[in-house]
Amino acid sequence: MFTRIRRLIRDERGVTALEFAFVAPIFISIMFSVFQFGWAQHKLSAVRFAMEMVARQVQLNPAMTQAQVSTAVKAKLADMADDNVTITMVTNTVATGKTAVITGTYTSEIGLPYVLAFPINWTTTVSTNVST
């Protein structure tokens, strides 16, 4: 009887599978979280790129309204990322002329699968000179 117990204690078969069972769920959850964060950064980059493209349009057509700017940015995002973004445009008068400041805000949810998720608000701003 004691020889069987000693043999069972010294037996190392299956140890790797047991270690994998402990580590795999944590590792996979972290991988999913990193992927979600990367996807959120991609969306932020796409929003900024779309806003820069529309800022060039504002330079050529200073009469564009905030609604037109918002529509143009969302149209550009339809091909790149989620167009669920809030766009605002403010025109400021500075010593060198007028400046249009376009701000985009969107919310992305990041979290560990089956554990917790929390929303993060991302904001990016593009400024451009506007000729009058």
C-alpha positions in Angstrom: 0.0 0.0 0.0 2.7 2.5 1.0 4.7 1.6 -2.2 1.8 2.6 -4.3 1.4 6.0 -2.5 5.2 6.7 -2.8 5.0 5.8 -6.5 2.0 8.1 -6.9 3.8 11.0 -5.2 6.9 10.6 -7.4 4.8 10.3 -10.6 5.2 13.5 -12.6 3.0 12.6 -15.6 0.2 15.1 -16.2 2.0 18.0 -14.4 2.3 20.0 -17.6 -1.4 19.6 -18.3 -2.3 20.7 -14.8 0.0 23.8 -15.0 -1.6 24.6 -18.4 -5.0 24.4 -16.8 -4.0 26.9 -14.2 -2.2 29.4 -16.5 -4.3 29.2 -19.7 -7.4 31.0 -18.6 -5.4 33.9 -17.2 -3.2 34.1 -20.3 -6.1 34.0 -22.7 -8.0 36.7 -20.7 -4.9 39.0 -20.8 -4.6 38.3 -24.6 -8.2 39.3 -25.2 -7.7 42.5 -23.1 -4.6 43.4 -25.1 -6.5 42.8 -28.4 -9.4 45.0 -27.2 -7.0 47.8 -26.2 -5.3 47.6 -29.6 -8.6 47.7 -31.4 -9.6 50.8 -29.3 -6.3 52.5 -30.4 -7.0 51.6 -34.0 -10.4 53.2 -33.8 -8.9 56.3 -32.2 -6.3 56.5 -35.0 -9.1 56.1 -37.6 -11.1 58.9 -35.9 -8.1 61.2 -36.0 -7.3 60.3 -39.6 -10.9 61.1 -40.6 -10.9 64.3 -38.7 -7.6 65.4 -40.4 -9.1 64.7 -43.8 -12.2 66.8 -43.0 -10.0 69.5 -41.5 -8.4 69.8 -45.0 -12.0 70.3 -46.4 -12.6 73.0 -43.8 -9.5 74.8 -45.0 -10.9 74.8 -48.5 -14.5 75.6 -47.5 -14.5 77.7 -44.3 -18.3 78.0 -44.5 -18.7 74.4 -43.4 -21.0 74.1 -40.3 -20.5 71.7 -37.4 -23.3 69.5 -38.7 -21.5 69.2 -42.1 -18.2 68.5 -40.4 -19.8 65.8 -38.2 -21.5 64.2 -41.2 -18.3 64.2 -43.2 -16.2 62.6 -40.4 -18.8 59.9 -39.9 -19.0 59.2 -43.6 -15.2 58.7 -43.7 -15.4 56.4 -40.6 -18.0 54.2 -42.2 -15.2 52.4 -44.1 -12.6 52.4 -41.4 -14.1 52.0 -37.9 -17.2 52.5 -35.8 -18.9 55.8 -36.7 -20.4 56.2 -33.2 -18.4 59.3 -32.5 -19.3 62.8 -31.3 -17.8 65.6 -33.3 -17.7 69.2 -32.3 -16.1 72.1 -34.2 -15.2 75.5 -32.7 -13.8 78.4 -34.7 -11.5 80.7 -32.8 -10.1 84.1 -33.8 -6.4 84.4 -33.1 -3.8 87.0 -34.0 -2.9 85.3 -37.3 -6.5 84.7 -38.4 -9.1 82.1 -37.6 -8.5 78.6 -36.4 -11.0 75.7 -36.5 -10.7 73.2 -33.7 -12.4 69.8 -34.4 -12.8 67.5 -31.4 -13.9 63.9 -31.6 -15.0 61.7 -28.7 -16.1 58.1 -28.6 -16.5 55.4 -25.9 -14.9 52.0 -26.1 -15.5 49.2 -23.7 -12.4 47.3 -22.6 -12.3 44.4 -20.1 -11.5 40.9 -19.2 -13.9 38.3 -20.7 -16.5 37.1 -18.2 -14.9 39.1 -15.4 -15.3 42.9 -15.8 -15.6 45.5 -18.5 -15.4 49.2 -18.2 -16.0 52.1 -20.7 -13.2 54.4 -21.6 -13.8 57.8 -23.2 -11.3 58.6 -25.9 -10.9 62.2 -27.2 -8.7 63.6 -30.0 -8.4 67.1 -31.4 -7.4 68.5 -34.7 -6.7 72.2 -35.3 -6.4 73.9 -38.6 -6.1 77.5 -39.9 -9.1 78.8 -41.8 -8.9 81.4 -44.4 -11.7 84.0 -44.5 
